[in-house]
């Protein structure tokens, strides 16, 4: 058992990804929610629990030595803030237990030939894992009750319930809702989603205050919607200017997504939805993501990438071999899109890209060879595919190989 645990420890991240995917697939409550923070918290909790189980088995430790991983507590608190019930959390642990047991049994069976020894090892490790899950679950049940009670007793819960009703489309008394929120709804609103890459709250409150100041807003409405994520609304009686956010740089690791301004309850809801979409597109940018993602800048991409698997197929079908991830293909895509936007003027493209117009012509010719057709054919579809490829790159691009161009 100790040797098997030592063997599995290095692949803990892989096991965690498999466990998180298995849980999400089996629980529509998780799988159907477009919440990258939730997925990150689930993955971190899975990895922390798997690591602890394998280390304890490798060391021959007792279940009494179990410590509740702080990642598991963060996952629990995020679920409480999202309004998820306790049975959901406990079911995720049962599913995780079943997944790890299968992987463990396969590894143990591959190491032990003697059937008697194998049965003894399975019995001992099964007892350990059941006891571990029971111990962690009992601690989380207690913590869930405490966290829920703290929220129910706080004004934060009342504000959270009011916000959920508003963005959920429930009929609300604007005046009464404004009193509960301590935030006047009968004005213009600009919504933001502020989160941390590190799943920690360090720097988030300062980032919220600084972003609100950059917008010239006072006393924003701030709602915690994840372990390290806040939804924010900045209100004003005049249409707000968003120029202040252009040069804003949040603390390292903090991501800010911004909607467009909107008036009244409808604007409150719409701007929030746009901030969520901006956060979604920002997450797709990967290493290329910027600290501040504005919906006004990525609105078209958000619409085109609403169904990401279909967007990938669309890009592949439109670009063919021009969807390769190499720098050369990236330069060609940029040139072709500039060519389409300029109305087919090599001179304007050359000025924009700071190259000679002959270079533009050469790139267009090469791009058409890779596309297998002329650029003038289906320019709207081609422009949409290029916009997706240039903006969110790896999320929709393949290797450019074995792709038949659309004719």
N, C-alpha and C positions, 0 to 999 in steps of 0.2 A: 504493500500500500504506500509506504514512504517513497519507494523508488518510482512508482507510477505518478505520484503527486509531483515529485521533482521533475519528472519528464514533461508533465503538462504545464508547469508553471511558466515557462518561456512563451507559451502560446495563449496566455491568459487574455490578451487583447482580442485575439481572434475568437476565442470562446465567448467573450463578452459581446462581441458584435453579433455572433450567431444567436446568443441568448436573447439579446434585445430585439433582434429581428423576429425571432420566434414568438416572443411575448406580444409585440406589436401586431403581428399577423393574426394571432389568436384572440386579440382584444380589439374590437372595432373602436372602442372608446379612445384608444391610443392611435390606432392606425389611420383613422379618418380625420384626425385633427392636424391641421397644418401648423405645427408648433415645434420649431426646431429646438427651442429651449427644453421642452418636454422630452424630446428624443435624446438630447444630450444628457439630461439628468438620469434618464432610464439607463443609458449606456454606462455612465459613470458609476451608478449604483450596482449594475451587473458586474462590472469589472472589479469593484472593491470587494463585493461578496465572494466572487469566484477566487480572487487572490487570497482572501483570508481563509477560505475553506481549504484550498490546496496547501497553503503554508502550514496550517494546523495539522493536516494529514501528514505532510512531509516531516514535521517535527514531532509527531506523535502526541500532540497537545490534547488536552481535555476540552470538552464542550464548555465547561465552566469558565474557560479562559477567553471565551468569545467576547469581543468588543463590537459595539454597533458602529459600523463605518459612518463617518460624517457624510459621505456621499449618499448613503441610504437615508439619512435624516434629511438631507437636502431634497431628495426625491419625494419623501413623504410630505415635507412642508410645501413643496411646489404643488403637490396634488391637493392638499388642503386649500391652498389659495385658489386653485382652479375650480374648486367645488366638487372634486371627485369623492365618492364615498369610500369608506374603509374597505368594503368587500373587494373593490377594484384593486387596491394595493395588495391585499392578501392573496388574491388570485394571481397577480403577477409573480408573487413569490412561489406559489405552487407550480406555475408554469416554468419558472426559472429552475426550480428544483428538479422537475421532470427532465428538462433539457440537459442540465449538468449531469444527472444520473446516467443518461444514455451515453454521453461522451465518456464519462468515467468508466462505465461498464465495458465499453468497447476497448478502451486503453488497458484496463485491468485484464480483460479476457485475452488480449494480445500478448500479455506478459507472462501469464500463469497458465501452464499446461495441465497441471494436476487438478482434476475436477474437485477433489476435496478441499485443496487449498483455495481454489477459486471461489467455492461456495463460502468458505470461511471468510475470505476477504470481502466478498460481496455483502455478507451479513454484517460484518463489522463496519464497513464503510457506509452501508445503508443506514444503520443505526445512528452513526455519527451525523450524517447529513440530515436525517429527520430531526434529530435533537437540535442541530444547529438552526434549522429553519424554525422550529418551535420556539427556540430561545429568542431569535431575532424578531419573529413575528409578535411575540408577547411584548417585547420592548417597544416595538413600533405601534402596537395597539394602544399602549399607555401614552406614548408620545403623541399619537394622532388625537386622542381625546384631549390632551393638554393643549395642543396647538389649536384645535377646533374651538375649545372653550375660550382661549385667549382671543381668537378672532370674533367669536360671537359676542363677547363682552366689549368689543372695541368699536369705535366709530368707523374704523377702517372697513369692518364687515358691512356696516350699513351703507357706506359709500360704494363698496364693491357690488353689493346687491343692486343698488340703484343704477350704477353704470351698466351692469349686465342687463338690466331691464331695458335701458335706453338703447344700447347697441343691439339687443335682441329683438327690437321692434315692438316691445310691449307698449300699450298706451300709458302715458305718464302725465301727471300734473306738473307742468313745467315749473311753476312757482314752488310747489312742495319739494320737487326733486332738487331744485336749486338750493333750498334750505338744508336738505339732508347732505348735499355734497359740499356745502359751504363754497359754492362756485356758481356764478350766474350763467344760466344756459341761454338767456335771451340776448345773445351777442355773437360775434364772430369767434370761431375756434380754429386752432391749428394743433393737430395731434402729432405726438411723437411716440416711438417705441424705443426705449433705452435699455440696453442689455450688455452683459459682459461675456466675452469669449471664455473667461476662466471659470464661469459658473460661481463667481463670488460677487459680493456686493461692494467690494472695495472700489471707491471712485464713482459709483453710480449716482449717489445723492449729489455729489459735487457737480457731476456732469449735467444732471437735471437742472440744477440751479444756474449753472453757467449757460446752458442752452436757452433757458427761459430769459436770462438777462440779455443774451445776444439778440433775442427777438423783441426785447423791450417789454416783456410780459412780467407782471407781478402776481405772486401767489397762484402758481399753476395748480391744477388738479392732478395729483399723483396717486396712481393705483398700482399696488404690487400685484403682478399677475404671474409670477414665477419665482423660483428660488433666487434668480439673479436677473430679473426683468421687471421693468416698470412701464406702464402706459401713462402718458402725460398729455394733458390738454392745456394750452395757453389761450386765454380769452382776452378779447379787446372789443370795444364798442365801435371801432373803426376797422376797416379791412386791414389786417396785419401785413406788414412787409416782411418777406423772408430773406432779404439780402443779408441780414446779420449772421445767418447760418453758413453763408458761402465760405467764409474764412475760419469758421469755428473748428477747433481741433479738440476733441474730447480727450480725457486721460487715456494712457495706453491700455488697450484691451477692451475699451468701451465702444460700443457700436450704437449709433443713433440713426433711426429711420424716421422720415418726416412725410406727413400727408400734405394735401393742399388746404388752404383756408376754406371754411364753410360757415354759413350762418345758421343760428338756431339749433334746435335738436337734430334736424336732418343733417346740418353741416357738421355737428359734433360726431354723429355716427359715420358719415361718409369720410371725413378726414381720418378717423380712426382706422377704418377699413383700408384706406390708402396707405397709412403708415404701416399696417400689417403687411400689405403687398410689397411695400418698399423694403421691409425687413426680409421678406422671403427672397426677393431678388438679390438683396445684399448678401444673403447666405449662399446663394448660388455662385457668387463671384469668386469664392474660395480665397486663395492668396492674393487675388487682385482686388479684393473688396476695399472700399474706402471707409473711413470712419463715419462719414455722414452720407446716407443714401436718401435722395429726395424723390418722392413719387413723381413730381412734375418732370423729372429728367428721365425716368424709366417707365413711364406710363405705358408706352407702346410695347416695350419689352415685357412688361407685366401681363398685358393682354395676350401677347403672342405665346408666352411661356406658361399660360394658365394650366395647360395640360402638358406637363414636361415630356412624358414619353412620346406623345404625338409631335411635340415640337422637335424632338431629336430626329424622328422619322422625316419630318418636313425638311429640316436642314439637310439631312443626308440626301434626300431625294432631289432637292434643288441644287445643292453644291457639288454632289459627286465627289471627285477627287480633290476639289477645292476645299473640302472640309478637313483636310489634314491639319495636324496640330503644329507642324513645323513653322518656324519663323517666316520662311519664304511664302508659304501659303497665307499666313496671317497678313503679310505685307500686300499680297495680291488682293485679298479680301478688302482690305482698307482702301486700296486704290479703286477697285470696282465700285464700292459703295459711294465713294466720293465722286466717281464718274457719273453714276446714276443721279445723285443729288444735284450735281452741277448741270444736269440737262445734256450730258454728253460732250462737255467742253474740256478737251485735254489741257488747254491753257489755264483754265480756272483750277483744275485739279493739280496741275504742276505748281501753281502759286500756293495752293493750300498745303500741299505736302512738301514744298521746298525741293522739288526735283525738276529735271528738264522734261519738257513735254514729249520728247522722244522716248524718255524712260516710261512715261505714262502709257504711250502707245504700245511699247514692248510688253509692259505688264498686262495690259488689256488683252493683247494677243495670246499671251501665255495663259491667262485666266480662262479665255474661251476654249483653249485646247483642253484644259482640265475639266471645264464644265461640259464639253462636248456639244456646245451650241453657242450662238451669238448672244451677247449681253442684251441686245435689244428684244430678245424673245422673253416674254413674261417678266418684264422689269419690276412690276409691283411685287410678285412672289419672290423674285431674286433679292430685291431690296429688303424684304422682310426677313428672309433667311440670313442675309449678311448682317442685318442689325442684331439678330439673335446671336450669331456666331461672334461678332465683335464685342458685344456687351457682356455676355455670360459665358463665352468661350467653352471651357471644358465641360460645362453642364450639358451642352448640346452637340459638341463636336466629337468625332471619332478619329480614327487614324487615317481616314481618307483612302484606305485600301479596299478593294473588292466592292466598291460602291458603283452601281450603274447610274450614270447621269440621267436626269429626266430629259426626255426629248419631246 
